Amino acid sequence: MKKTLKTVGLALVLTTLTLSAETAGTVNGMEISVAEANKALNVISRGQASWDKINKEQKEQVLKMIAPSKLAAVKAKKELTQKEKDVALSNLWIQKKMSEVKLSDKEVKDAYEKLKAAAEKANPKKAFPPFDAVEKNIKMKVAQEKVVADLMKNAKIKLK
């Protein structure tokens, strides 16, 4: 009996060691790889930490940080309709492309001045916010316009 327990224990230890080399942990049975953990650590520590250099408590924190996205993905697959999945995918793609758009300061400032002029024409009594207060929003708007324009330039739309 003792020999069987030792063998099972040794097998468990070896399995755990093999598993931990590739898997950082699990959430509801879904694996979180060391690569995923390192990717998250790279973002939050700005490249200063890696999975093999942090303590157990920090590792648990990293897994808890990754877990919600894993759990949400499972829920989304089960609960979202195909149409909702398509919309989410489309929005994600647009956001990705927007993040890749390079804007000059002049483009952003010109867009601000254009919006400001239109707002003042529509409602001369209302003050328009200063550039610094709306700069990020304007950058997003201009980037989105560029992505959509690029997407639409070869579109063949037909009314039936």
C-alpha positions in Angstrom: 0.0 0.0 0.0 2.8 2.4 0.9 4.6 1.6 -2.3 1.4 2.4 -4.3 0.9 5.7 -2.5 4.6 6.6 -3.1 4.2 5.8 -6.8 1.0 7.8 -7.1 2.6 10.7 -5.2 5.6 10.6 -7.4 3.5 10.5 -10.6 1.4 13.4 -9.3 4.6 15.5 -8.5 6.0 14.7 -12.0 2.7 15.5 -13.7 2.5 18.8 -11.7 6.1 19.7 -12.7 5.4 19.0 -16.3 2.1 20.9 -16.2 3.6 23.9 -14.5 6.3 24.2 -17.1 3.6 25.1 -19.7 0.6 26.1 -17.7 0.6 28.9 -15.2 -2.8 27.9 -13.7 -6.4 27.2 -14.6 -9.7 28.8 -14.1 -12.7 26.5 -14.2 -10.5 23.9 -15.8 -9.3 26.2 -18.6 -5.6 26.5 -18.9 -3.8 29.8 -18.5 -0.4 29.4 -20.1 2.8 30.8 -18.9 3.0 32.7 -22.1 -0.4 34.4 -21.4 0.8 35.2 -17.9 4.0 36.7 -19.2 2.1 38.7 -21.7 -0.1 40.2 -18.9 2.9 40.7 -16.7 4.8 42.5 -19.5 1.9 45.0 -19.8 1.4 45.6 -16.1 5.1 45.8 -15.2 6.2 47.4 -18.4 8.6 44.5 -19.1 10.1 44.5 -15.6 8.6 41.1 -14.4 8.2 37.6 -15.7 6.3 34.6 -14.4 9.5 32.8 -13.2 10.6 35.8 -11.2 7.5 36.6 -9.2 6.4 35.0 -5.9 3.3 32.8 -5.4 1.0 35.6 -4.2 1.9 37.7 -7.3 1.3 34.7 -9.5 -2.2 34.3 -7.9 -2.8 38.0 -8.6 -1.9 37.6 -12.2 -4.1 34.6 -12.6 -7.0 36.5 -11.0 -6.3 39.3 -13.4 -6.5 37.0 -16.5 -9.4 34.9 -15.2 -12.3 37.4 -16.0 -11.4 37.5 -19.7 -11.3 33.7 -19.9 -14.6 33.4 -18.1 -16.2 36.1 -20.2 -15.1 34.4 -23.4 -16.9 31.2 -22.4 -20.0 33.1 -21.4 -19.9 35.1 -24.7 -19.6 31.9 -26.8 -22.6 30.4 -25.0 -24.9 33.4 -24.7 -24.2 35.8 -27.6 -26.1 35.3 -30.9 -24.1 35.1 -34.1 -25.2 38.6 -35.0 -23.9 39.9 -31.6 -20.6 38.1 -32.1 -20.3 39.6 -35.6 -20.9 43.1 -34.2 -18.3 42.6 -31.5 -15.8 41.3 -33.9 -16.4 44.2 -36.3 -16.0 46.7 -33.4 -12.8 45.0 -32.3 -11.4 45.1 -35.8 -12.2 48.8 -36.1 -10.6 49.6 -32.8 -7.5 47.7 -33.7 -7.2 49.6 -37.0 -7.9 52.9 -35.2 -5.0 52.2 -32.9 -2.7 51.8 -35.9 -3.7 55.1 -37.5 -1.0 57.8 -37.4 -2.3 61.3 -37.1 -0.4 64.5 -37.3 -0.9 67.3 -34.8 -2.1 69.5 -37.7 -4.8 67.0 -38.7 -6.1 66.9 -35.1 -6.0 70.7 -34.7 -7.7 71.2 -38.0 -10.5 68.8 -37.0 -10.9 70.6 -33.7 -11.2 74.0 -35.5 -13.8 72.6 -37.9 -15.9 71.2 -35.1 -15.5 74.4 -33.1 -16.7 76.5 -36.0 -19.7 74.2 -36.6 -20.6 74.3 -32.9 -20.3 78.0 -32.7 -22.4 78.5 -35.8 -25.1 76.1 -34.4 -25.1 77.7 -30.9 -23.1 80.9 -30.7 -23.9 81.4 -27.0 -22.5 78.1 -25.9 -18.7 78.0 -25.2 -16.8 75.2 -27.0 -14.4 73.3 -24.8 -10.6 74.0 -25.1 -8.5 71.8 -27.3 -6.7 70.1 -24.4 -10.0 68.9 -23.0 -11.2 67.2 -26.2 -8.0 66.3 -27.9 -8.3 62.5 -27.2 -11.9 62.4 -28.4 -11.0 64.3 -31.6 -8.1 61.9 -32.2 -10.4 58.9 -31.9 -13.0 60.6 -34.1 -10.5 61.4 -36.9 -8.9 57.9 -36.6 -12.3 56.3 -36.9 -13.2 58.5 -39.9 -9.9 57.4 -41.6 -10.6 53.7 -41.0 -14.1 53.9 -42.3 -13.1 55.9 -45.3 -10.4 53.3 -46.1 -12.9 50.5 -45.7 -15.5 52.2 -47.9 -13.2 53.3 -50.7 -13.6 50.0 -52.6 -17.1 49.1 -51.4 -19.6 48.4 -54.1 -23.0 49.3 -52.6 -26.1 48.6 -54.7 -29.7 49.4 -53.9 -32.2 46.7 -54.9 
